[in-house]
């Protein structure tokens, strides 16, 4: 059989007894072929397992955190629009910034030891390091005055507008959602223009501040929060309930953070003002059903409900600047909400609440 090729070339040397080839060479060549074949199967299994894990990971990411933490925030490109400054816009912007939107609560240093947390004179909207216990990193409310070096002087009108309603900074990164841009999405186009016009009118204040630093992995997870606003946003018109709903959607967000408890409170607010949980503002007996219109207006102007003093994180220091007509519209709309049972009494010792999953006064009564 010497000199003939066999039907199975891989075993040629095993069966060829050609004396010109040493026996060891023939055996080693055969063993090499067999070893290579035996290693291919585990390699393929490992490859299949790796591919399966990649597919599984992709599915898990898609249906849990999504891909935004890796791709970056959804963001529209800014444009060169410039909002015309008019006396009406200037007045409306001041009214919103110093009242309903409560911008000074975060962007102005305050004296939290006093009732109402009065603002530090001369530092209005100049930003501050905002210490929050348990926060995953360092939070800084930036300088909104038009200082060219430390403030918003180098930002375009549309960059400011995009940050307010869409949560994307002038440099394209994500604002931490303690800035309530999710609710400011409801801000009408005209009110947005008025806010930007007012911010542009401020006296520049030089106030060097560090940048916010959010710890891993939260710094990636927050990239899912921003959403572009691409359609026109209209104002509420003159109807009282429509105006009330509009203002509540912009200024009462901390009462509406627990999905199963709409406007029934349950958000823990901890900072230099102490630690409290947002209250139930629905017309349930556990909420504010006993408030008269006069009681409501007095509470939002003074921070007192009868003899009971409200914590100053409730921005009555800003809401006192709202007109009677607007406060009445807010009250009228709140009376139309579905009553939700959830008792919160921050004057009582904190106990666990099965509804909001927080510890707060009267929690064990829910």
C-alpha positions, 0 to 999 in steps of 0.5 A: 500500500506504500505510495497510495493516498488514502481516502482519509488524508488526516490518517495518511501517516498512520497507515503509510508504512513508508520506511523513509519516514521514522515511526515516531514522526508518523505517530506524532503527526497523528497525535497532533491531528487528534489533539487539535480536533479534541480542542476545537469542541471545548473552544466552540462551547466556550464561544457559544457561552460567551455569545449567549452571555453577551445576548443575555446582558444586552437584553437585561440592559435593554429592559432595566436601565436602558442604553442611555447610561452608556450612550449619554443623555438624549439631547437636541442640538441647541440653536442661536435663538435669542429671546427678546427682552420686554418689560412684560417678560422681565416682570414675568420672569422675576415673578416666576424665579422669585416665586413659583419656580423657587429658583433661589431655594437652591441657587442662593445661599440662605440662613436656614436657622431662621424661619423662612430661610432668608436669602444672603443679601448680594448673593441672589442666584450666585450659586452655592455648594449644596450639602445634602446628607447621603447624597452620592457625591458633591452637589453644586447649584451653579451661578446663574448670574451673567458673570462671564467667568463664574456664571452664565455669561458664556451660555447662549439663551437656548443653552439656558432654556435647554438646561431648565426644561430638558436637563442638559447643561451648556456643555452637553452633560446631564444635570442631576435631577434634583434640578426639577427639569422633569416638572419644568417641562411643563413651563410654557414657551413664553414663561421659559423666555421670560425666565431667561430674559430675567436671568440675563438682567441680573447683576453679575456676581463673581462666585467661583464654585467647583463643579458637581461631582456625582459618584459611580454608578449614579453618574451614569444612571442619571443620563437616562433622565433628560428628555428633549422638548421639541414641540411647542408648550402652550400656557394655561390660559385664563381659566382658574382651574387650568392655571391652578393645575399649571402652577401645581405641576411646576411648583409642587413636585416634592408632593408628587414623587411616590407613584401610588400616592399622587400629591400625597407626599412621601418624599424625604427632604434632608439638608441644612433645614433638618429632615422632613417628609413632604406632606399630603396635599390632597383633599383627604382627611389625612391631607388638607381637607380641613384647609379653608382658602384663607388657611391655605393662603396664610400657610403659603405666605407665613409658613404657619398653619394655625400655631404649627410652624412649617419647615422652611424647605416648604418654600413659603419664603418664595410663595409669599410673592405669588398673587392672591389670584394665583394662590386661590387658583392653586387651592381651587385645583388642589380641591379637585384632586382625588383624595389619597389616604396618607397621613404625614405629621412631621411634628410626631416621632418618625415611624415606618410607613408601609405606603411610602416606605419611609419613616415619618411622623404618623407613619404607623397610622397608615 
